[in-house]
Amino acid sequence: MRIRNKKLLLFVPAIMAFTLSTETYAQTKPADVPYLPPNAVQSVTISGEYIAVPFADIIGWRYKAVDGKMYRRQYNYSRQQWIGEWELC
């Protein structure tokens, strides 16, 4: 019985690794698409075309230095527009 359990313990992970393997491919981004973080969109394939489905607005900070002082302002990457005003950080 012990030998059978050992063989089973070796066999099951091999089968799982074979059946659960996924294929991944690199996809190039067109030059006219703005940068978005990888977790911002979900890619959906419809008849061979990739369509990006946004989950929510992606908002991040933009920084600039003026006269040795650092300023920041929020930017909505999904809508490509500024949020609020520049503030000293």
C-alpha positions as CSV (number, residue, x, y, z in Angstrom):
1,M,0.0,0.0,0.0
2,R,2.9,2.4,0.8
3,I,4.5,1.9,-2.6
4,R,1.2,2.6,-4.3
5,N,0.8,5.9,-2.4
6,K,4.4,6.9,-3.3
7,K,3.7,6.2,-7.0
8,L,0.5,8.1,-6.8
9,L,2.2,11.1,-5.2
10,L,4.7,11.2,-8.0
11,F,2.1,10.7,-10.8
12,V,-0.5,13.2,-9.8
13,P,1.7,16.4,-9.9
14,A,3.0,15.3,-13.3
15,I,-0.5,15.0,-14.7
16,M,-1.5,18.3,-13.1
17,A,1.5,20.1,-14.6
18,F,0.7,18.7,-18.0
19,T,-3.0,19.5,-18.0
20,L,-2.8,22.9,-16.3
21,S,-0.1,24.4,-18.5
22,T,-1.0,27.5,-20.3
23,E,0.4,29.1,-23.4
24,T,1.5,32.8,-23.2
25,Y,2.5,35.1,-26.0
26,A,4.1,38.5,-26.0
27,Q,2.0,41.2,-27.5
28,T,3.4,44.4,-28.9
29,K,1.7,47.7,-28.0
30,P,0.9,50.1,-30.9
31,A,2.7,53.4,-30.7
32,D,-0.5,55.5,-30.5
33,V,-1.8,53.8,-27.3
34,P,-0.9,55.6,-24.1
35,Y,0.9,53.8,-21.3
36,L,-1.3,52.0,-18.7
37,P,-0.2,49.8,-15.9
38,P,-0.6,46.1,-16.6
39,N,-3.4,45.6,-14.2
40,A,-5.5,48.4,-15.6
41,V,-7.2,46.5,-18.5
42,Q,-8.3,43.0,-19.3
43,S,-7.7,41.8,-22.8
44,V,-10.6,40.0,-24.5
45,T,-10.2,38.1,-27.8
46,I,-13.1,38.4,-30.2
47,S,-12.6,36.7,-33.6
48,G,-8.8,37.2,-33.4
49,E,-8.8,40.9,-32.3
50,Y,-7.7,42.1,-28.9
51,I,-10.1,44.5,-27.2
52,A,-9.1,46.3,-24.0
53,V,-11.8,46.4,-21.3
54,P,-11.1,49.0,-18.6
55,F,-12.1,48.2,-15.1
56,A,-11.8,51.7,-13.5
57,D,-10.0,54.9,-14.1
58,I,-6.3,54.7,-13.6
59,I,-5.1,57.7,-11.6
60,G,-1.4,58.4,-10.7
61,W,0.8,61.2,-9.7
62,R,2.9,63.3,-12.0
63,Y,5.9,65.2,-10.6
64,K,7.9,68.2,-11.6
65,A,10.7,70.3,-10.1
66,V,10.6,74.1,-10.1
67,D,13.4,76.1,-8.5
68,G,14.6,73.1,-6.5
69,K,11.1,72.4,-5.1
70,M,9.2,69.2,-6.0
71,Y,5.5,69.5,-7.0
72,R,3.0,66.8,-7.7
73,R,-0.4,66.6,-9.5
74,Q,-2.8,63.8,-10.1
75,Y,-3.3,62.6,-13.6
76,N,-6.1,60.3,-14.9
77,Y,-4.4,58.0,-17.4
78,S,-7.7,56.5,-18.6
79,R,-9.2,59.8,-19.7
80,Q,-5.8,61.5,-20.3
81,Q,-6.6,64.6,-18.2
82,W,-5.3,66.4,-15.1
83,I,-7.0,66.2,-11.8
84,G,-6.6,69.1,-9.3
85,E,-3.8,71.6,-9.2
86,W,0.0,71.3,-8.6
87,E,0.9,71.0,-4.9
88,L,4.1,71.2,-3.1
89,C,5.2,67.8,-1.8
